[in-house]
Amino acid sequence: MKWSTTKIKAFRKNLLAWYDQDKRKLPWREDHDPYHVLVSEIMLQQTQVQTVIPYYQRFIDQFPNVQTLAKAPEAKVLKAWEGLGYYSRARHLQQAAQQLVRDYHGQWPTTATGLVALSGIGPYTAGAIASIAFNQPEPAIDGNAFRVFARLFCLTDDITQPKTRLVFDQLIRKLIDPDRPGDFNQAIMDLGSSYMRAKEADPAHSPVAAFDESYQTGHVYDFPVKTKKKPPRPFSYYALAIHSPQGWLFEQRPSQGLLAKLWGFPLVDQAELKTLLVSDQIREVSHRFAAEADNPITFTNPGLKPVKHTFTHQHWTMTILTAETAAFKLDYLPARWVSDFSTIEIPTVQKKLLRALNLLPA
């Protein structure tokens, strides 16, 4: 840390004066309720602010406190989360609420150390709740904070390395305003999403331009230092759209892993069929499914454009195969016939398939 005490105080003053005047008006900032902070921070993981706002408002209307969330059926929680993706976040959020009710009798831990004991709460979320809700001088280090402080100090530590968090933590603890730690952290969030964005930044007009070493030296876009991620791994599937007089066949995914417990068309990994010609692949899919369901069925390729969807580490390409059949018993797998799609939790990737079949509006 090269800054003097006088410079640190000047930085806090400039930052918080700007925040007081220009802070974003967000629904979770209307109070300091730790539950509101928790819900918003979990939703904001991997999701943009403008996308989160309506989800947050509906979620709070439906589950206004930890007690209502804790006792709600999981399916109802997942339905409220539908469209946000990364459904494990919703499960962890509900589990944290259940912990608070069951183990803490509704009393929140007020320190970051105590908060990380709750399901799904890591160092960043714990720091955000502790500082915003309980006025604890705890850093909240997310992507915005990494970028802001890396540029302010031209830090060359690779932010993809776990050990780098400690470097930033120690630095921020010297800078954070002890009287307004929550506002300080939220000001850094706003700064990182405005004047100090990853792209199209505007450091010249930033309220902390005089403190920004990367701007002063002309190296804004050299920071933060970050190893490039590996591209998502490609997967190709056949999506089996099977229709009967009772509806469409939806299969529930396993209780662990990607899209756990959510519903959608059965998928067949094309890698298992790669030695066959395409026409033979479809015939083999029909044969396998008929054997598993003990029901003769023939799939056809309607010639629809493949549906594509990218997760954090996977990229799916799905070719839709269709089949008409009489309804048959589904005892052999966790599945159901669905005619009303509003009754189950449908992930975004499944909605894309339904739209491709004109079963949902575009």
C-alpha positions as CSV (number, residue, x, y, z in Angstrom):
1,M,0.0,0.0,0.0
2,K,1.6,3.2,-1.2
3,W,-1.1,5.6,-0.1
4,S,-0.8,7.8,2.9
5,T,-3.6,8.2,5.5
6,T,-4.5,11.5,4.0
7,K,-4.9,10.0,0.5
8,I,-7.0,7.1,1.8
9,K,-9.4,9.6,3.5
10,A,-9.6,11.7,0.3
11,F,-10.4,8.6,-1.7
12,R,-13.2,7.6,0.6
13,K,-14.6,11.1,0.6
14,N,-14.6,11.3,-3.2
15,L,-16.0,7.9,-3.7
16,L,-18.8,8.2,-1.2
17,A,-19.8,11.7,-2.2
18,W,-20.2,10.4,-5.8
19,Y,-22.2,7.4,-4.5
20,D,-24.5,9.6,-2.4
21,Q,-25.4,11.7,-5.5
22,D,-25.4,9.1,-8.3
23,K,-25.9,5.6,-6.8
24,R,-28.1,3.2,-8.7
25,K,-31.7,3.0,-7.5
26,L,-32.1,-0.7,-6.8
27,P,-35.0,-2.4,-4.9
28,W,-32.7,-4.3,-2.6
29,R,-31.1,-1.0,-1.5
30,E,-34.3,0.4,-0.1
31,D,-33.3,-1.1,3.3
32,H,-30.5,-3.0,5.0
33,D,-32.5,-6.2,5.6
34,P,-29.9,-9.1,5.5
35,Y,-32.5,-11.3,3.7
36,H,-33.0,-8.8,0.9
37,V,-29.2,-8.5,0.6
38,L,-28.8,-12.3,0.5
39,V,-31.5,-12.8,-2.2
40,S,-30.2,-10.0,-4.4
41,E,-26.6,-11.1,-4.1
42,I,-27.4,-14.8,-4.9
43,M,-29.5,-13.7,-7.9
44,L,-26.8,-11.3,-9.2
45,Q,-24.2,-14.2,-9.4
46,Q,-23.8,-14.7,-13.2
47,T,-26.8,-12.5,-14.0
48,Q,-27.0,-8.8,-15.0
49,V,-28.7,-6.3,-12.7
50,Q,-31.5,-5.3,-15.1
51,T,-32.4,-9.0,-15.5
52,V,-32.4,-9.6,-11.8
53,I,-34.7,-6.7,-10.8
54,P,-38.1,-8.1,-11.8
55,Y,-37.1,-11.6,-10.5
56,Y,-36.1,-10.1,-7.2
57,Q,-39.3,-8.2,-6.8
58,R,-41.5,-11.2,-7.6
59,F,-39.4,-13.5,-5.4
60,I,-39.7,-11.2,-2.4
61,D,-43.4,-10.8,-3.0
62,Q,-43.7,-14.6,-3.0
63,F,-41.2,-15.3,-0.2
64,P,-41.0,-12.1,1.9
65,N,-38.8,-13.5,4.7
66,V,-36.6,-16.5,5.6
67,Q,-39.5,-18.2,7.3
68,T,-41.7,-18.3,4.2
69,L,-38.8,-19.4,2.0
70,A,-37.7,-22.1,4.5
71,K,-41.0,-23.8,4.5
72,A,-41.9,-23.4,0.8
73,P,-41.9,-26.6,-1.4
74,E,-38.7,-26.8,-3.4
75,A,-40.7,-27.0,-6.6
76,K,-42.3,-23.7,-5.9
77,V,-39.0,-22.0,-5.2
78,L,-37.5,-23.4,-8.5
79,K,-40.6,-22.2,-10.4
80,A,-40.1,-18.7,-9.0
81,W,-36.4,-19.0,-10.1
82,E,-37.3,-20.2,-13.6
83,G,-35.4,-18.3,-16.3
84,L,-32.5,-17.1,-14.1
85,G,-30.6,-20.3,-14.6
86,Y,-27.9,-21.9,-12.3
87,Y,-30.7,-23.5,-10.3
88,S,-28.3,-24.7,-7.6
89,R,-28.3,-21.1,-6.4
90,A,-32.0,-21.3,-5.6
91,R,-31.6,-24.6,-3.7
92,H,-28.7,-23.1,-1.7
93,L,-30.7,-20.0,-1.0
94,Q,-33.6,-22.1,0.4
95,Q,-31.2,-24.3,2.4
96,A,-29.6,-21.1,4.0
97,A,-33.1,-20.0,5.0
98,Q,-33.8,-23.4,6.5
99,Q,-30.5,-23.2,8.4
100,L,-31.4,-19.8,9.8
101,V,-34.8,-21.0,11.0
102,R,-33.7,-24.4,12.2
103,D,-30.3,-23.8,13.6
104,Y,-30.3,-20.0,14.4
105,H,-33.9,-19.6,15.4
106,G,-34.2,-16.8,12.8
107,Q,-31.3,-14.8,14.2
108,W,-28.7,-13.9,11.6
109,P,-24.9,-14.3,12.2
110,T,-23.6,-10.7,12.0
111,T,-20.0,-11.4,11.0
112,A,-18.6,-12.7,7.7
113,T,-17.1,-15.6,9.5
114,G,-20.5,-16.6,10.9
115,L,-22.3,-16.0,7.6
116,V,-20.1,-18.4,5.5
117,A,-21.5,-21.2,7.6
118,L,-24.8,-20.8,5.7
119,S,-25.4,-22.8,2.6
120,G,-24.2,-21.2,-0.6
121,I,-22.6,-18.2,1.0
122,G,-19.0,-17.6,0.1
123,P,-16.5,-14.9,1.1
124,Y,-18.0,-12.3,-1.3
125,T,-21.6,-12.7,-0.3
126,A,-20.7,-12.9,3.4
127,G,-18.7,-9.7,3.1
128,A,-21.6,-8.0,1.3
129,I,-24.2,-9.0,3.9
130,A,-21.9,-8.2,6.9
131,S,-21.0,-4.8,5.6
132,I,-24.4,-3.7,4.2
133,A,-26.7,-5.2,6.8
134,F,-24.5,-5.2,9.9
135,N,-22.1,-2.3,9.2
136,Q,-19.0,-4.6,9.5
137,P,-15.8,-3.3,7.8
138,E,-15.6,-6.4,5.5
139,P,-14.5,-6.4,1.9
140,A,-17.0,-7.7,-0.7
141,I,-14.6,-8.9,-3.5
142,D,-16.4,-9.7,-6.7
143,G,-15.5,-9.1,-10.4
144,N,-16.1,-5.4,-10.1
145,A,-13.9,-5.1,-7.0
146,F,-11.1,-7.1,-8.6
147,R,-11.2,-4.8,-11.7
148,V,-11.5,-1.5,-9.8
149,F,-8.7,-2.1,-7.3
150,A,-6.5,-3.8,-9.9
151,R,-6.7,-0.6,-12.0
152,L,-6.4,1.8,-9.1
153,F,-3.1,0.2,-8.1
154,C,-2.0,-1.5,-11.3
155,L,-1.9,-4.9,-9.5
156,T,-0.4,-7.6,-11.6
157,D,-1.7,-10.5,-9.6
158,D,-3.7,-13.0,-11.7
159,I,-7.3,-12.7,-10.4
160,T,-8.1,-16.3,-11.5
161,Q,-5.7,-17.6,-8.9
162,P,-7.3,-18.3,-5.5
163,K,-4.3,-16.8,-3.6
164,T,-4.9,-13.4,-5.2
165,R,-8.1,-12.9,-3.2
166,L,-6.0,-12.5,-0.1
167,V,-3.9,-9.8,-1.8
168,F,-7.0,-7.8,-2.6
169,D,-8.6,-8.6,0.8
170,Q,-5.6,-7.1,2.7
171,L,-5.5,-4.1,0.4
172,I,-9.2,-3.3,0.7
173,R,-9.2,-3.6,4.5
174,K,-6.9,-0.6,4.6
175,L,-9.2,1.4,2.3
176,I,-12.7,0.5,3.4
177,D,-14.5,3.3,5.2
178,P,-15.0,2.0,8.8
179,D,-18.1,4.2,9.3
180,R,-19.8,3.3,6.0
181,P,-18.5,-0.1,4.9
182,G,-21.7,-1.1,3.2
183,D,-21.9,2.1,1.1
184,F,-18.2,1.8,0.3
185,N,-18.6,-1.7,-1.1
186,Q,-21.7,-0.8,-3.0
187,A,-20.0,2.3,-4.4
188,I,-17.2,0.0,-5.7
189,M,-19.9,-2.1,-7.3
190,D,-21.4,0.9,-9.0
191,L,-18.0,2.2,-10.1
192,G,-17.1,-1.1,-11.6
193,S,-20.3,-1.1,-13.6
194,S,-20.0,2.4,-14.9
195,Y,-16.7,4.4,-15.2
196,M,-14.5,1.4,-14.7
197,R,-16.3,-1.2,-16.8
198,A,-14.4,-4.1,-18.4
199,K,-15.0,-2.6,-21.8
200,E,-15.9,1.0,-22.9
201,A,-14.7,2.4,-19.6
202,D,-14.7,6.1,-18.9
203,P,-11.8,6.6,-16.4
204,A,-11.4,10.3,-17.4
205,H,-14.8,11.2,-15.8
206,S,-14.6,8.8,-12.9
207,P,-15.0,10.3,-9.5
208,V,-11.7,8.6,-8.5
209,A,-9.7,9.5,-11.7
210,A,-7.1,11.2,-9.6
211,F,-6.4,8.0,-7.7
212,D,-6.5,5.6,-10.8
213,E,-2.9,4.6,-11.6
214,S,-3.9,2.7,-14.7
215,Y,-5.6,5.8,-16.1
216,Q,-2.7,8.0,-15.1
217,T,-0.2,5.7,-16.9
218,G,-2.4,4.8,-19.9
219,H,-2.8,1.1,-19.1
220,V,-6.5,0.9,-18.2
221,Y,-7.3,-2.2,-20.2
222,D,-4.2,-4.1,-19.0
223,F,-5.9,-4.6,-15.7
224,P,-7.0,-6.8,-14.1
225,V,-4.6,-9.5,-15.1
226,K,-6.7,-12.6,-15.9
227,T,-5.9,-16.0,-17.4
228,K,-8.3,-16.7,-20.2
229,K,-10.9,-19.4,-19.5
230,K,-11.0,-22.6,-21.5
231,P,-13.9,-22.5,-24.0
232,P,-17.0,-24.5,-23.0
233,R,-16.8,-28.2,-23.8
234,P,-19.1,-29.1,-26.8
235,F,-21.8,-31.7,-26.5
236,S,-24.3,-32.9,-29.1
237,Y,-27.6,-34.5,-28.2
238,Y,-30.8,-35.7,-29.7
239,A,-33.8,-34.2,-27.9
240,L,-36.7,-36.6,-27.9
241,A,-40.0,-34.7,-28.3
242,I,-42.6,-37.5,-27.7
243,H,-46.2,-36.6,-27.9
244,S,-49.3,-38.6,-26.8
245,P,-53.0,-37.7,-26.1
246,Q,-51.9,-37.0,-22.5
247,G,-49.3,-34.5,-23.4
248,W,-45.5,-34.3,-24.0
249,L,-43.1,-36.7,-22.3
250,F,-40.9,-34.8,-19.8
251,E,-38.1,-36.6,-17.9
252,Q,-36.7,-35.4,-14.6
253,R,-32.9,-35.0,-14.5
254,P,-30.8,-36.6,-11.8
255,S,-30.7,-35.1,-8.3
256,Q,-27.0,-34.1,-8.8
257,G,-25.2,-32.2,-11.5
258,L,-26.3,-29.8,-14.2
259,L,-30.0,-28.8,-14.1
260,A,-30.5,-31.2,-11.2
261,K,-34.1,-32.3,-10.7
262,L,-35.4,-30.1,-13.5
263,W,-37.7,-31.3,-16.2
264,G,-37.3,-31.5,-20.0
265,F,-37.3,-33.7,-23.1
266,P,-35.2,-36.9,-22.7
267,L,-31.7,-36.4,-24.2
268,V,-29.5,-38.9,-26.0
269,D,-25.8,-38.2,-26.2
270,Q,-24.8,-38.4,-29.9
271,A,-21.3,-39.4,-28.8
272,E,-22.7,-42.8,-28.0
273,L,-23.8,-43.2,-31.6
274,K,-20.9,-41.7,-33.4
275,T,-20.0,-44.9,-35.2
276,L,-23.3,-45.0,-37.0
277,L,-24.6,-43.0,-40.0
278,V,-27.2,-40.4,-39.2
279,S,-30.1,-42.4,-40.5
280,D,-28.9,-45.4,-38.5
281,Q,-28.5,-43.2,-35.4
282,I,-32.2,-42.2,-35.4
283,R,-33.2,-45.9,-35.9
284,E,-31.0,-46.9,-33.0
285,V,-32.5,-44.2,-30.8
286,S,-36.0,-45.5,-31.6
287,H,-34.8,-49.1,-30.8
288,R,-33.2,-48.1,-27.5
289,F,-36.1,-46.0,-26.3
290,A,-38.7,-48.7,-27.3
291,A,-36.7,-51.3,-25.4
292,E,-36.4,-49.1,-22.3
293,A,-40.0,-48.0,-22.3
294,D,-41.3,-51.4,-23.4
295,N,-43.3,-49.5,-26.0
296,P,-42.7,-49.5,-29.8
297,I,-41.9,-46.0,-31.0
298,T,-40.4,-44.5,-34.1
299,F,-38.6,-41.1,-34.1
300,T,-38.3,-38.9,-37.1
301,N,-36.2,-35.8,-37.8
302,P,-38.6,-32.9,-38.7
303,G,-35.7,-30.9,-40.1
304,L,-35.8,-28.2,-37.4
305,K,-32.7,-26.1,-37.0
306,P,-30.5,-27.5,-34.1
307,V,-31.1,-25.7,-30.8
308,K,-28.0,-24.4,-29.1
309,H,-27.4,-23.4,-25.5
310,T,-24.2,-22.4,-23.6
311,F,-23.7,-23.1,-19.9
312,T,-20.6,-21.9,-18.1
313,H,-18.5,-25.0,-19.0
314,Q,-20.6,-26.7,-21.6
315,H,-22.0,-25.9,-25.0
316,W,-25.0,-28.0,-26.1
317,T,-26.2,-28.6,-29.7
318,M,-29.5,-30.4,-29.7
319,T,-31.2,-32.0,-32.7
320,I,-34.9,-32.5,-32.1
321,L,-36.5,-35.8,-33.0
322,T,-40.3,-36.2,-32.8
323,A,-42.6,-39.1,-32.2
324,E,-46.4,-39.6,-31.9
325,T,-47.5,-42.4,-29.6
326,A,-50.3,-43.7,-27.5
327,A,-49.8,-42.8,-23.8
328,F,-47.9,-45.5,-21.9
329,K,-47.0,-46.1,-18.3
330,L,-43.9,-44.3,-17.1
331,D,-42.9,-46.5,-14.2
332,Y,-39.5,-47.2,-15.7
333,L,-38.1,-43.7,-15.3
334,P,-38.8,-40.4,-13.4
335,A,-41.1,-38.9,-16.1
336,R,-44.5,-37.5,-16.7
337,W,-46.9,-36.5,-19.4
338,V,-47.1,-32.7,-19.5
339,S,-49.8,-30.6,-21.3
340,D,-49.5,-27.4,-19.1
341,F,-45.9,-26.2,-19.1
342,S,-46.7,-23.7,-16.3
343,T,-47.1,-26.5,-13.8
344,I,-43.4,-27.5,-13.7
345,E,-40.0,-25.9,-13.4
346,I,-38.6,-25.5,-17.0
347,P,-35.0,-24.4,-17.5
348,T,-34.1,-22.0,-20.2
349,V,-32.5,-24.7,-22.4
350,Q,-35.8,-26.6,-22.4
351,K,-37.8,-23.4,-23.2
352,K,-35.6,-23.0,-26.3
353,L,-36.6,-26.5,-27.4
354,L,-40.3,-25.8,-26.8
355,R,-40.1,-22.6,-28.8
356,A,-38.4,-24.4,-31.7
357,L,-41.5,-26.7,-31.7
358,N,-43.8,-23.6,-31.4
359,L,-45.1,-24.8,-28.1
360,L,-44.1,-21.6,-26.3
361,P,-44.2,-18.1,-27.7
362,A,-41.0,-16.7,-29.1
